[in-house]
Amino acid sequence: METNSVSSLVIFFLIFLVMGSEMWEDLILKAKNGGLDVIDTYVFWNGHEPSPGNAAMQQFTQKIVGMMKSEKLFESQGGPIIFSQIENEYGAQRRALGAAGDAYMNWAAKMAVGLDTGVPWVMCKDDNAPDPVINTCNGFYCDAFSPNKPYKPSMWTEAWSGWFNEFGGTLHQRPVQDLAFAVARFIQKGGSYINYYMFHGGTNFGRTAGGPFVTTSYDYDAPIDEYGEPKYGHLKELHKAIKLCEHALVSSDPNVTSLGNSQQAYVFSSGQGNCAAFLSNFDSNSAVRVMFNNMHYNLPPWSVSILPDCRNVVFNTAKVYIYTHTHTQVPQHISTVLSSVVSSHRLSYCHKVGTQTSRIQMLPANPQLHSWETYGEDTTLIEDSSTFTAIGLLEQINVTRDNSDYLWYTTSIDIGSSESFLRGGRKPILTVNSRGHAIHVFINGQLAGSAYGTRVNTRFTFTGPVNLQVGKNKISLLSIAMGLPNNGLHFENWNVGLGLVQLDGLDQGKRDLSKQTWSYQAGLKGEKINLVSPDKISSVEWSQVSAITQNQQPLRWYKAYFDAPRRNDPLALDMRSMGKGQVWINGQSIGRYWLANANGNCGVCHYTGAYRAPKCQRGCGQPTQRWYHVPISWLRPTQNLILVFEELGGDASKISLVKRTTSGICANAFEHNPMVANYQIESTTSTQKMLHQAKMCLGKESCKLAVSNSYFGSDPCPHVLKKLSVEALCSD
């Protein structure tokens, strides 16, 4: 029998550059506890490429493979690496390039296979991957995917758990019921391998966020959130259910039977008597009652029920039995606040079925960041070895080499005393066209205005009146890049920076400044003298922050010190009082921050129907990202330096350090429809629970409670199926 049902692996996609190495062990353990089997990670070619071209790529690939071989890490050597990937989502680019794209793809595949790792190679999202390379699927759904040869396994290398967020955009949330439905659909169609992108999203520390405009947070609505806290209860039960079916899944292709217009049964069986069934309802509007194996089953809309023995339902993708609710950002000086916070929410979530709730709440805090000082970035051109002049406007990345987000464009214009606007006329209008991504306009050192692009429209125009005086006037334009492009062709042709500068309203009419001589300075003075270093003696004079300096002063540096909290709870900075800039802790970059409010359509989100990124939006009218993850490993016991560069103006004294805690978990269990956790234990009157709201559990990390009449009293509703709702409340 020819089959592509090789194995039933649920795996975990992890990008180690978006988290500290100190988090790896904890995250891997949590992933394993969530039912995952394998780790997948990137080796970033774009972060290591010494020069463009195939030769450099081949040398780099050979080096990485050689390092793995020397440590005997490939499965063929007895190691843990079971396969490798070459290239990433190259199919669209290959088709656009035509014959050249085909030639490169075939070269890359041949080069990789020739390294003789003894394990398979895959290419994702490229149907033309040549043998023996396996082509794979990436996307929100992959049940319609088939490999390009029948002897290749069906592999889902990126099951998108959510989507990335962009400054100024809404937060994307994928209902967990739909994600579980997508995974079950893939497995029931004979899928052999699933890789979550992401299972833990992490943080784009430093200037690693791309896009452009992608937020510093890369939470991705992942099952393990940015702070390393799991919210994967529903998926954990899904993974258990799939693994109960594994012997049947790997023994045959599915036998598909229609159960209705939009309902089907996928049955897997083996010669040893193993049988597993997946009952699916693709109707996004209506629940149905179907007959299978002479028994009736209720299928909610847009769901799959899993029957590991072809009889008992142990899991349905639309029924959520475990909820993690009230994720709370708590000020460090509050130790007993949780009990009062949770009281208003008690059991309010435990009675819901079909939704998973994760709530974030900020509580008022007294900042523990002491002795704020400030220093003003010089807005005039500083002549040094890095400053140069050129005729016309240069492309930004070619000047900065991406070593800084910032590039100063500076020129001057002479204004004669006879200009009409000097005698009460309308001020001249400055127009600046930018190819991205933000700009601050200074006239004689004073801020005249700012303008920004978006991810959809990176190009934008600044237009505004400017104050000019008799004599020479200095025009300084600070152009800001918000990350490099993350997909598409010919990145070298993706321009950033200024394209046209024009002054209108002079007696002579419009004046094009674009082609005159400009001075260029890459980066900020504070970057050049390394203000962010916690150990370097500062060469600038810092002054105490006052009400005057806090009054929306642009281009200012701020610093303060704080002691590390006693507990090891996940930490974040609340930057709600600031505008836009970057922040460092002890010399390490947290990343870009921007308190731009989210614009979008935050309507009702329902799990049914095909998911796309615009479907379930939240956070309208609020900053896209307000909290910024602070790795605990970056902190010293005392005298931790926080340093902020603020572009627009804000109140640094109101920045606060907060901690993230889980204040409660809800779980439900039903008679005759047990959770996978207690399947094969007992399915009627006794349930073994992980979390309990009972006096005997107070103060304990875990406890068990038998659910029986002797504990709860006599049965008040004989002959009626019961539901048990349990809520565990956590406090310091």
N, C-alpha and C positions, 0 to 999 in steps of 0.2 A: 504493500500500500504506500502510495506517495503522499506525504503529509508535511505541512510546514509547522505543525504543532510540536515544537522542540522542547520547550520548557515554559514555565509560568513564573516569570521573574518580575517582581515589582521593585524598581530601583530608585535611587536617590541622586539627584543632580546637584552638585555642590561646586560653587566657584570660590576657591580658597582666597582669591584676591579681595573679596568683599567681606572678609571677617578676619579677626585676629587668630593666629595659630593656636592661642590658648583656648579658643572655643571649639576646636576640632573634636577633641575627645568627647565633650559633652554633646555636641550636635550629632556625632556619629552614633552615640549611645541612644539618643532620643529617636533618631531615624530607625535604628534597629528595633527599639521598643514599639515604633509605629508600624512595624511589619515589613520593613524594607530589607533587601538582601545584599545590594551592591552599591558601591560609591562610584559616581562618575564625575570627573573634574576636567577642567580645561588646562592645556598648556598654551599660553597666550603667544601665538606667533606674532600678532600685531604689536605686542609689547616687547618683543625680542629681535625683530627683524633688523639686521645690521645694514642692509641695503636692499632695494627692490630687485626682484628677478628670481627665476627658478633656481639658479645655482645657490643663492643664499638660503632659499627655503629648503633645498635638499640637504645642505650642510647642517641646518638647524634640526631638521627631522632626524637625520643620522645621529646627531649628537644626543638628542633626547632618547631615541631608541637604544643607543649605545649605553647610556647611563642606566636605563632600565635593565638591559641585558647583564651589565656588570654586577648588578645586585640580584640577578636571577628572579626578576619580578614577574616575568610572563608566565602564564599558566603552563606553557610547554616546558618551562624550566622548574615547575613546581611552585610557581609564585601565584599571586592573587589577580594579575591582570588577565581578563578573559577576552577582551578585544580592544581595538583602537579605532579611532576615526581620523580620516584625512579630509581636509577641507570642511566647510560648513555652509550649508544652504546655498550651494553654488549653482543650482539648476537654472535659476532665472538669469543669472549673469552669463552662464554658458550659452543659453539660447540667444541672448542679446548680442553676444560676440560672434555667433555663428561658428565657422570652421575653426577660428582661433580658440574659441571657448572649448570646443570638443577636443582639440589637440592638447590643451592644457589639462583638462580633466583626465584624459587617458594617460598623459605623462605623470600626473600626480598619483594616480592609482597604481601604475606600473612601478613608480619609484617606491611607494609605500610597501607594496607586496614584495618587492625585491629586497627589503630589509630583513626578511626571513625571521619574523617574530614568533612564528608557530601558532599565532592566534589570528582570528579573522580581522579584516578591516571593513569599515562601513563608510558610506557617504550618505548624508541626510539630505532630503529634498532634491534629489537628482535621479530621475528615473533611468538615466542612461549609464549609471555606474557600471563599468565593465567587470566581467568575471575576473577573479573570484570575489571582488568587492561587493558587499551587500548594500543595496539601496534601502533607505529607511524613511519613515514619515515623521514630520514635525507638524504640530497644529493643535487646535482645540479638540478636534475629533479625528480619529484615524481608522475607524472601523470600515471605511470604504477603500482603504489602501490595500494594494497587493504588490509584493515584490516583483521585479522584472523577470524573474525566473521561478518556476514552481518549486525548485529544490532549495530556495532560499527562505529563511524564516521571516515571518512578519514581525517587524520591529518598529516600535514607536519611540524614537530617540528623544523627543521633546513633547511631553504632554503638558500643555501650557496651563498651569494652575491659576493664572491671573494675567496681569499685564503691568508693564512699567508705568510709572506716573511721570507727568511733566509739570514743571513749575507753571502755575496759572491754569492748570487743568484739573479736572475732578479726579477722585480716587476710583480706581477700577476694582470691582469686587466680583469674583465668580462664585455663584452659589455652590456650596460643596455638594449638594445633591446632583447638580449637573456634571461636576467633575467626576463624581463616583459613577454616574450614568455613562459618561464617555468611556471610562476605564472598563466597566462591565461590558459595554458594547464591543469594545476591541477584543476582550478576552473571549466573548461568546462567538466571535467570528474567526477564532483560531489564532489570535495574537499571542506571541510568545514572550514578549519583552516590553516593559513599560518603564520609561525614564521620566520622572517628573521634572519639568522646568517651570518653576523651581519648587523644591521641597523646603529649602531654606534660601531666601533671597539675599539677606544680608544688607550691607551698606556700601555705597560707592565712596569710600574714603578718599580724601585728597581731591584730585581733579580727574578721577577715573570715570565719572559719569559722562556718558556720550549723548547721542541723540541727534542734534543738541537739545538742551532744555530738560533732559532727564533729571529727576530729583536725586538728591544725595541718598535718600532711602531707596533701596531696591527690594522692599518688602515683598512685592509681587503677589500680595494676598496669599502667600505660601503657607503650607500646613505647619511649618515651624516659622514663627514670625521673625522680624528683623533682630529682635533682642534675644533670640534663642528659646522663646517660650512656645511650647507645642499647643496647637489647636486642631490636632488631627484626629480627634476621637472617631469621627464618622469614617474616615479613610482607613484607620486602623482596623475597624470592624470589617470593612470591605476586604482588606488584605487577608484577614483571617478566613473570611468566607471563601476567597479564591483559593487559598492554600488547602482548604478542606477538600476542594475539587481537583487537586493537582494530579492525582493518579489517573483520573478519568480524562483530564484535559490533555495529558501528554500521550494518551493511548490512541486517540482517534481524532478525525475531523468531526465537526458537529453534524448531527442529523437535524435538519430544520423542518419544523411543522408549523403550519399556520394555525393560529388560535383566534383569528378575527381579522378585521380590515387592516389594523395597524399593530397587531399582536402576533408574536411568534414564540415558539419554543425551540431552543438550541440544546440538543441532548448529546452528551459525550458518554461513551461507555467503553469498558475494557473487557478483555476475556476473563479477568478475575472477578467479574461481578460488580466492579465499580461503576457507578452511574452518577452523573451530575447533570443538572438542568439549569438553564437560564431562561426565565420567562420575561419577555420584553413587551413593553407598551410604548410605542412611538407616538401615540396620540398626545399632543401637548395640551389638550383641553379637558379630556374626560378620563375618569377612572373607569375601569372595566372589571367585570367578573368573568373569569375564563375557566374552562374545564381542561384539566391535564391529568393524565393517568387516573381517570375516574374520580378526581377530586377537584373541588372548586378553589380558586385562588383569586384574591382581590389585588389588582394591579393599579396603583396610583398612576396618574398621567406622567408621561416622560420618565419611565422608571424601568428597572430590571430587578426581578427577584431571583435570588440565588438559592438553589436547592442542592446541597452536596450529596444527597442520597436519592435525588429525583422525587422526593416526597415532602420533606420538611423545609420550609422557608426559614433560613437563618439570617438573611439580610435582604433588605430592599433599599435601593439607592435613594429613594425619595423620603424615607423615614429616618429621621435623625434622632437618635436616642441619647446622645451625649452632647452637652453644650458647655462651652467655656464662656462664661459671661463676665462682664464688668472687669475688663483689664483697666487698671487704674494707675494713673501717673500721680505719685504721692510725694509731696515735699519731704525732704530728708529729715526735717526737725519733728515730723509727726510720726509717732510710733503706735498710737492706738486708734487712728482715725478709721480703720477699715470697718470696725464693727458698726459705726454710725452710718457709713456709706452704704453698706450692704443691707441694712435693715429696711430701707425703702424699696429694695428690689427682691426681697425674700420670696422665693418660689414663683416669682412672676414669670420667669423664663422656663421653669421646669414643666409647665403644663402645655407648652407649645410642642407641636409635632410638625416637622417639615421645614423648620428653619434652624439655622445655627447662628447664635448670637455672640458676637465679640464686641464688647463696648469699651471704649477708652474714655476716661474721665480725668480732667485736671482739677486738682484742689488748690485753693490759695496757698501760697508759700512765702515765707520770709527768705529772701536770698541769703545764702551763706557764702557768697562771693565777695571778698573783703577788699577794701582800699582800691577802688577803681581809679586808674590813671589813664590819661589820653595823650595822644600825639597826632598832630595834623599832617597828613601826607602833603608834600609840596606839589602844588598844582601848576607851578611854572617849570619850564624845561630845565633840567639839570644837565649841564655839559659834563660828560665823562666819556670814557673810551667807548662806551656802547652807543653813544648818540651819533647819528649821522644825518645827512640831508640828501634829498633827492627831489628831482622835478616830477611832480604828479603824485598820485595816491597809490601806494603800494598795497599788495595783498597781505593781510595780517599774519597768517600762519607762516608764510615764507619769511617774515621778519622775526617773529617770536620763536619760531621752531617749536611751538607748543610748550615752551618752558614757563609761560605765564599766560593767564587769561587776558592780560592787559597790554594795550599798546597806545601810547600817546602819539597823536598826529598834531603837530603844532606849526602854525604859520602866522603871519601878521598882515595887517592892512593899515595904510595911512589914510587918515580922515582930515580933509582940509576944513578950515574954519568957515568956509562959505556954504557948507552943506545945509540944505533947508531943514532937515530934521533936527538940527541943533537949535533952531529957533522956534521950537514948539510943534514941529511937524511930527508925523507918525514915525515911530522907530523903524529902522531897517529890519527886514525879515531874513533870518538865516535859514537856509534849507540844506539839510544833510541827508543824502541817500546812503543807506547802509545795507550791506549784504549779510549782516548779522554780527552779533546777536543782540547787543545793547550798546548804548552810547550815552555819555554824560558830556555836556557842552559847557565849557568855561570861557568867559570873555574877561580878559585881564584878571584872571585868577578867581573870578566870581562865577558860581554856578548859574547858568542861564536856563537849564532844563535838561531833561532826560527823555529817552525813547527806547522802546524795546520791541523785538520781534517775538514770534511764537514758533512752536515746532511746526505748525502748519504753514506759517508765513514768516520765514526767517528774515526776509527782506522787509525793511520798513523805512519810514522817512521822518526825520525830525524837522519841524517847522515852528519857528517862534521868534518873537521880537528880541533884539539884543541891544544892550547899552554900550554904545560906542562913544569915544571922546575925541577931541581934537588931537592929532598927532598919531603916533604908532599905537595900534591896538593888537594885543596878542590873542589869537584864537586857538584854544587848546581843546582837542576832542579826544576823550578817553574812550576808545573802542574796546568792547569786552566780548570775548568768546565764551560761550556756554557749553563747551564740549564739541568734540569732533563728530562727523557723521558716522552712523553705525551700520549702514548698509548701502548698497548701490555700486555703481561703476565709477572708476576714475576719481578717487578721492583727491588726487592731486589737482583736479580741476574745480573742486568745490571751494569757491572763494568766500572769504570772510573779510570784513573790514569795510572801509568807506569807498563809495563809488562816485559821488558827486557832492561838491560843496559850492553853494551859490548864495550870494548876498543880493537882496533886492530892496529897493527903497532909497538908493543913492541918487543924487542928481543926474548921474550918468546912466541910470537905469540898472539893469541886472549886471552883476559882475561874477564871472565864473572863477572861483578860487582853486578849482581842482588841479589846474595845470601849472600853478606857480610852485615855488620852492617850499617844501615841507621838511620839518625836522622830525626825526623818529626816535622814540625811546621805548624799548621793550621792557615791560614790567614796572613795578612801583619802587619807589625809593626804599620803602620798608622791606620789600623782598630782597633788594640788593644788599642791604646791610644786615639781613637775617634777623629782623626783629623777633621772629617767632621762636628763636632758640631760647630754651629756659636757662642755659648755662652761660651764654655769652653776655658780657657786660655791654649794656646799651650805649650807643654813641649819640643818642638823641636825648633831649630833655623832655621827660614826661611831666605832665601837670595833673593835679587832682581834678577829678571830674566834678563839675559844678552844674548848677541849673542852666548857666549860660552855655557851657560847652555841650550840654545835652540837647540844646534847642535846634534839632534838625541840622546839625553840622555835617556836610558831606565829606567824604574821603578822610575818615578819621580812624586811627588805631586805638584800641582800648585793651587794657590788661588788668587782671585781678588775680588773687590767689585764693585757694580754698583747700580744706582738708578732706581727705577721702572719707566716705561714710564707713561706719563700722561693719555693716552687713554687705554681702556680696550680691545684692539685688541688681538686676539690669538697670543701667542709668541712661539718662538723656538730658540734653539741654533744652529748656523752653526758651525759644528765641522770639516769642510773640511781640516783644517790644522793639524789635529791630526791623530794618528794611531789607537790604540785600548786601551780601558780601561773602566772606569766608571766615572760618573759625578754627583755631588750633588748641590742643591740650598738650602741655609739656612738649611743644615743638612738633607734635604729630597732627596732621591735618584731618579734622573731622570732615571737611568738605565745604562745598558751596551751600549757602543758605539764601533763601528768598521767600519773603512773606507775602508773595503774590496770591491774591484770592482766586479760588477756583471758579471758573465759568463753565457751565455745562447744563445738562438736563438730568437733575436728580429726582426722577420719578420713582414710582413703585417698582421694585425689583422682584421678579418671580423666577423660580428656578426652571420652569418649563420653557421649551422652545430653544432653538439653536443659540448658543452664546457667541457673542462677538464683543470686543472691548468696549464699544459705546453702550452696551445694553444696560449694565447695572452700575450707575454712577452715584457717588456720594460725596459729601463735603462741599456742596455748592455754597458760595459766599464766605467760605472759611479759607485760611491759608492752605495751599496744597500740602505743604509740610511745615509743621510748627515745632516738632520735637526731633532732635538730632542725637543719634546713638553715640554714647561715650563708652568705649570698651574699658572694663574695670582694670584690665592689665596695663593700661596706659597710666594709671594713677600711682602716686607715691602716698605714703601715709599722711604726709603734711606738705604744705607749700606747693600745691599743684598750680601751675600757671595756665590760665585761660587767656588767649589773645584773640582779638576780634578785629577784622578790618571791615568797616561799614562804609558802603558807597554812598548811601542816600542820607542817612541821619536816623538816629534812634536813641533810645534810652538804655544804655548798657547796664545801668544799675538795677534794672528789672529783669535781667537774664537770671534764670534760676536753674538749679540742678534738681532733677526729679528722679524718682525711681519707679520702676514698673513692677507691679505685682498682680498675681491672679487671685482675686478675692473669692471666687466660688466656681463650682462645677456642678452641673445638673446632669442626671442620667435617668432614663426611663427603661422599664422592662415590662413585657407583656406576657401573660399566660398564653401557652400554645404558640407563641411566636418569639422564642427566646433569642437573646443576643448571642453572637458567636462565642462570647466569653464563657457562656454556660451551656452551649450546645454539647451534647454527649455527656452532660452531667445530670441534669434533670430539667424537664420542660414544663412542669405544671405548677406545683405549689412551693417549690423551694428555689431560690435564686441566690447565687453567690455574687456579691457586689464589691466593687472596689472602694466606693466612697459612701459614707453613711452620715445622716443627720441624727445622731443619738448620743445620749450622755456617755455611754460606754466608749465612745470614740473621741471624746474631747481630749485634746492634748497629745493625740497619737498621730503618727505619720500615716498609718494605715490600720484598718480594722475590718472584721468580717461579721456579718449579721445574718442569721437564718431568717428567712421570711416565712412565717408560719402563723397559724391562728393562736398558738400559745404566746406569741409575742405581741401580735396586733389585736388580739381578741377574736371573737366569733365572726364568721363570715357574714357581713351585712347584706350581701347580694348573692345568694346562692344561684348557681347555674349561669352566672354572668361573667364573661372574661374580664380579668382585672388588669389594671395598669399600676405599677409601682413607680412613683416619682421620688427621686432622692436628690437632695441638695447638700453639698459639702461647702461650708463657709470657712475661709482661711483668714487668719489674722496674725499679726506679729507676736 
